[in-house]
Amino acid sequence: MHIRDLAKLGRNNPSPYGFPMPLERSGRWGYWLLPDGLYLLAVGWLGKEVPTTGVLPSECIEGLWEAFEARLVVHDGTAGWHNCELCEGEDEWYPDGKVGPVVEWRGERHRVRGYGHFLVRWEDRVYIAPVLILHYILDHDYRPPEIFCTAVMEGRFLGPDDLDWVGEEPISSSG
């Protein structure tokens, strides 16, 4: 899936799809919304090509790495998996028979899978990046926009508790 870096995605919906993703929470279907006054910008939805390459400040990579380890990832529930469209074949995407590439940073390794997003707040903006951005940076030499790196280093990562929950109908137990 390709979305141009820094494309505006809207004000309230923390999803790259243009509509809220239905999620389950405490036995109810609903969806997340950004607090009022914030707007959403896409970063790292590369599709089949890397738009910019280069060296990143290590603090930017470290910020993403720490957020991943702290599980500051917002899952979209029902959108399914996203494969890396840059990887040539299954050997790269399923390196050891398990889904998702293993990335390495400063001697540590993590498997990143193609679901969930980082939400990084900086001033009145929230940048939404796929969790695969770590793979894109470390394995495909992707360089996100400088303002995103600033947000990662000086802003803060949002988790579900930072978002507004709009609950709708109860989940039926009769399926």
C-alpha positions in Angstrom: 0.0 0.0 0.0 1.5 3.3 -1.0 0.6 6.7 0.6 2.8 9.6 -0.1 4.9 10.8 2.8 3.3 13.6 4.8 0.0 13.2 3.0 -2.8 14.5 5.3 -5.2 11.8 6.3 -7.7 13.7 8.3 -8.3 15.0 11.7 -10.0 12.4 13.9 -9.4 9.0 12.5 -6.0 7.3 13.3 -6.2 5.0 10.3 -4.5 5.1 6.9 -7.6 3.7 5.3 -9.8 6.8 5.3 -12.4 5.3 7.7 -12.4 4.1 11.3 -11.4 0.4 11.8 -13.8 -1.6 13.9 -12.2 -2.8 17.1 -13.4 -4.8 20.1 -12.9 -3.4 23.6 -14.5 -4.8 26.7 -17.1 -6.7 24.8 -18.2 -3.8 22.5 -17.4 -2.9 19.0 -16.2 0.6 18.4 -13.3 2.7 17.1 -10.5 5.0 18.1 -10.4 8.8 17.4 -7.7 11.3 17.9 -8.4 14.0 20.4 -9.8 17.2 18.9 -7.3 19.7 17.4 -4.9 17.1 16.0 -4.5 16.0 12.4 -2.9 12.9 10.9 0.0 12.7 8.4 1.2 9.5 6.8 4.9 8.4 6.9 6.4 5.2 5.6 3.7 3.7 3.5 6.1 2.8 0.7 4.4 0.4 -1.6 6.9 -0.9 -4.1 9.6 1.8 -4.0 11.7 3.7 -1.5 11.2 7.4 -2.1 14.2 8.7 -0.1 17.3 6.9 1.2 20.1 7.9 3.6 21.4 7.8 7.0 19.1 8.6 9.9 20.1 10.1 13.3 20.6 7.1 15.6 18.2 8.8 18.1 15.4 8.5 15.6 15.9 4.7 15.1 16.4 4.3 18.8 13.1 6.1 19.5 11.2 3.8 17.1 13.0 0.7 18.5 12.1 1.7 22.1 8.5 2.4 21.2 8.3 -1.1 19.6 9.7 -2.7 22.7 7.3 -0.8 24.9 4.5 -2.0 22.7 3.4 1.6 21.8 1.7 0.3 18.7 -1.9 0.9 17.9 -3.5 -2.1 16.2 -6.1 -1.7 13.6 -7.8 -5.0 14.4 -9.5 -6.1 11.2 -7.4 -4.7 8.4 -5.2 -7.9 8.1 -1.6 -8.3 7.4 0.6 -6.2 5.1 3.6 -7.7 3.5 6.6 -5.7 2.6 6.2 -5.0 -1.1 9.9 -4.3 -1.5 11.0 -7.8 -0.5 11.5 -10.0 -3.5 10.2 -13.3 -2.3 9.1 -15.5 0.5 12.6 -16.1 1.8 12.8 -12.5 2.9 9.2 -12.3 4.3 9.3 -15.8 5.9 13.0 -16.0 6.8 12.6 -18.9 9.2 9.1 -20.1 8.3 7.6 -17.5 10.6 5.8 -14.4 9.3 7.7 -11.1 9.1 11.3 -10.1 8.8 13.7 -10.0 11.8 15.4 -6.6 12.2 18.5 -5.9 14.1 19.6 -2.8 15.9 22.6 -2.5 18.2 22.9 -6.2 18.6 19.2 -6.8 19.5 16.7 -8.5 17.2 13.0 -8.3 16.8 10.5 -9.8 14.4 8.3 -7.1 12.9 5.0 -8.1 11.4 2.8 -6.3 9.0 0.1 -5.0 11.3 -0.2 -2.1 13.7 0.9 1.5 13.5 3.1 3.9 15.4 1.3 7.2 16.2 3.8 9.9 17.0 2.5 13.3 18.3 4.4 16.5 17.6 2.7 19.8 18.3 -0.8 19.6 16.6 0.2 16.7 14.2 0.2 13.0 14.6 2.3 11.0 12.3 1.1 7.5 11.5 3.7 5.0 10.4 3.4 1.2 9.9 5.3 -0.9 12.3 7.2 -2.1 9.3 8.9 1.2 9.1 11.7 -0.4 11.3 12.2 -3.0 8.5 12.1 -0.3 5.8 14.7 1.8 7.6 17.0 -1.0 8.7 16.8 -3.3 5.7 15.8 -1.1 2.8 17.7 2.2 3.7 14.5 4.2 3.8 14.9 7.7 5.2 11.6 9.2 6.5 11.1 13.0 6.3 13.1 15.1 8.7 10.0 16.4 10.5 9.0 12.8 11.3 12.5 12.1 12.9 12.1 15.3 14.9 8.7 14.1 16.1 10.1 10.7 17.1 13.0 12.3 19.0 11.2 15.2 20.6 7.5 14.3 20.5 5.8 11.4 22.1 4.3 8.1 21.0 0.6 7.7 21.5 -1.0 4.5 22.8 -4.6 3.4 23.1 -5.0 5.3 26.3 -4.2 8.6 24.5 -7.0 8.1 22.0 -10.7 8.6 22.4 -12.8 5.4 22.3 -16.2 5.5 20.7 -18.1 2.3 21.7 -21.0 1.2 19.7 -23.1 -2.0 19.8 -22.3 -4.9 22.2 -20.7 -7.9 20.6 -23.3 -10.6 20.1 -22.5 -13.9 21.8 -24.9 -15.8 19.4 -22.4 -15.2 16.5 
